[in-house]
Amino acid sequence: MVLAFGANARQSDTTLYHSSLVPGEVNIPVGDAPNPFFEPVPEYPGGIDNLYQYFTARFQYPAKARKKNIQGRVIVSMIVEKDGRITNARIERGISPVLDNEALKLVNASPKWKPGTVNGKAVRVQRTLPINFCLASNKISY
């Protein structure tokens, strides 16, 4: 679901939109100008399942977290730029400094995404991404 305001809004290059992958959260465009609808939302090449496969293939559970039996969900926010680069990744809700840092490393190292668009033009979009760390399977999921 996407909420937006302003049907005849002017778009500026500094407008930032918001989209969430956290289950149960609403996608809300936000910015410094009235917000038009944006579609499609930014997407990792091949979709969300490919993103988590990418994360799992590059992830090694930190020994410190394994020893302390730390697992759970980290929520990362990031900006998908007009060219698909990921910038401004930060932890919105963490579980431990060790796994929070791993989540940031994975997000910051991801390849370019397909950017979101408004009226056919690429726009900057803030995404919220849940990353679940599970000791039993040594996998990452959403």
C-alpha positions as CSV (number, residue, x, y, z in Angstrom):
1,M,0.0,0.0,0.0
2,V,1.3,3.5,-0.9
3,L,0.0,6.7,0.6
4,A,0.6,9.9,-1.2
5,F,-0.5,13.5,-1.2
6,G,-0.9,16.1,-3.9
7,A,-2.1,15.2,-7.3
8,N,-0.4,18.1,-9.1
9,A,2.8,18.2,-7.1
10,R,6.0,19.6,-8.4
11,Q,8.9,17.2,-8.1
12,S,12.3,18.5,-7.0
13,D,15.6,16.6,-7.2
14,T,15.8,16.7,-3.4
15,T,12.5,14.9,-2.8
16,L,13.0,11.7,-0.9
17,Y,10.3,9.0,-1.0
18,H,9.8,6.2,1.5
19,S,9.0,2.5,1.0
20,S,9.0,-0.3,3.5
21,L,9.6,-4.0,3.3
22,V,8.8,-4.5,7.0
23,P,5.7,-6.7,7.2
24,G,2.7,-4.7,8.5
25,E,4.2,-1.3,7.8
26,V,2.7,1.1,5.4
27,N,4.8,2.6,2.6
28,I,4.7,6.4,3.0
29,P,6.4,8.7,0.5
30,V,8.1,11.6,2.4
31,G,10.0,14.5,1.1
32,D,10.4,18.3,1.0
33,A,7.6,18.8,-1.5
34,P,4.1,17.4,-1.9
35,N,4.5,13.7,-2.7
36,P,3.1,12.1,-5.9
37,F,2.7,8.4,-6.2
38,F,5.8,6.5,-7.2
39,E,5.8,3.2,-9.0
40,P,7.5,0.9,-9.2
41,V,9.2,0.9,-5.8
42,P,12.9,0.2,-5.8
43,E,13.8,-3.4,-6.2
44,Y,16.8,-5.6,-5.9
45,P,17.7,-7.2,-9.3
46,G,15.6,-10.4,-9.4
47,G,13.4,-9.5,-6.5
48,I,13.5,-9.8,-2.7
49,D,14.2,-13.5,-2.7
50,N,17.4,-12.9,-4.7
51,L,18.4,-10.2,-2.2
52,Y,18.2,-12.6,0.7
53,Q,20.1,-15.3,-1.3
54,Y,22.8,-12.7,-2.0
55,F,22.9,-11.8,1.7
56,T,23.1,-15.5,2.8
57,A,25.8,-16.3,0.3
58,R,28.0,-13.5,1.7
59,F,27.3,-13.9,5.4
60,Q,29.4,-15.6,8.0
61,Y,27.8,-15.6,11.4
62,P,30.2,-13.7,13.7
63,A,31.8,-15.9,16.3
64,K,31.0,-13.4,19.1
65,A,27.3,-13.5,18.2
66,R,27.3,-17.3,17.9
67,K,29.0,-17.7,21.2
68,K,26.5,-15.5,23.0
69,N,23.6,-17.1,21.0
70,I,22.5,-13.7,19.6
71,Q,19.9,-13.9,16.9
72,G,16.9,-12.0,15.8
73,R,15.7,-9.2,13.5
74,V,17.6,-6.0,12.5
75,I,15.7,-3.2,10.7
76,V,17.9,-1.3,8.3
77,S,16.8,1.9,6.5
78,M,18.6,3.0,3.4
79,I,18.2,5.3,0.4
80,V,18.1,3.8,-3.1
81,E,19.5,6.6,-5.3
82,K,18.3,7.5,-8.8
83,D,21.1,5.4,-10.3
84,G,20.3,2.4,-8.0
85,R,23.2,2.9,-5.5
86,I,22.5,2.3,-1.8
87,T,23.4,5.2,0.4
88,N,22.7,6.4,4.0
89,A,22.2,2.9,5.4
90,R,21.5,3.0,9.1
91,I,20.1,0.8,11.8
92,E,16.5,1.6,12.8
93,R,16.1,-1.2,15.2
94,G,19.0,-3.4,16.2
95,I,19.7,-6.5,18.3
96,S,23.5,-6.2,19.0
97,P,26.4,-4.1,17.7
98,V,27.9,-7.2,16.1
99,L,24.9,-8.2,14.1
100,D,23.9,-4.6,13.5
101,N,27.3,-4.0,11.8
102,E,26.9,-7.2,9.8
103,A,23.5,-6.0,8.5
104,L,25.0,-2.7,7.5
105,K,28.0,-4.4,5.7
106,L,25.6,-6.6,3.7
107,V,23.3,-3.7,2.7
108,N,26.2,-1.3,1.8
109,A,27.9,-4.0,-0.3
110,S,24.8,-4.9,-2.3
111,P,24.8,-4.3,-6.1
112,K,22.8,-1.5,-7.6
113,W,19.0,-1.8,-7.3
114,K,16.4,-0.9,-9.8
115,P,15.3,2.6,-8.7
116,G,11.8,3.8,-8.0
117,T,10.2,6.1,-10.5
118,V,7.6,8.9,-10.6
119,N,6.1,9.6,-14.0
120,G,8.8,7.5,-15.6
121,K,11.7,9.3,-14.0
122,A,14.0,7.7,-11.4
123,V,13.7,9.1,-7.9
124,R,15.5,8.7,-4.6
125,V,13.5,6.4,-2.3
126,Q,14.1,5.5,1.3
127,R,13.6,1.8,2.0
128,T,13.2,-0.1,5.2
129,L,14.6,-3.6,5.1
130,P,14.2,-6.3,7.8
131,I,17.0,-8.7,8.2
132,N,16.5,-11.8,10.3
133,F,19.6,-13.6,11.6
134,C,19.0,-17.2,12.6
135,L,21.7,-19.4,14.3
136,A,19.9,-22.7,13.6
137,S,19.9,-22.3,9.8
138,N,22.9,-19.9,9.5
139,K,20.6,-18.0,7.1
140,I,19.3,-14.6,6.6
141,S,15.6,-14.0,5.8
142,Y,12.9,-11.4,6.0
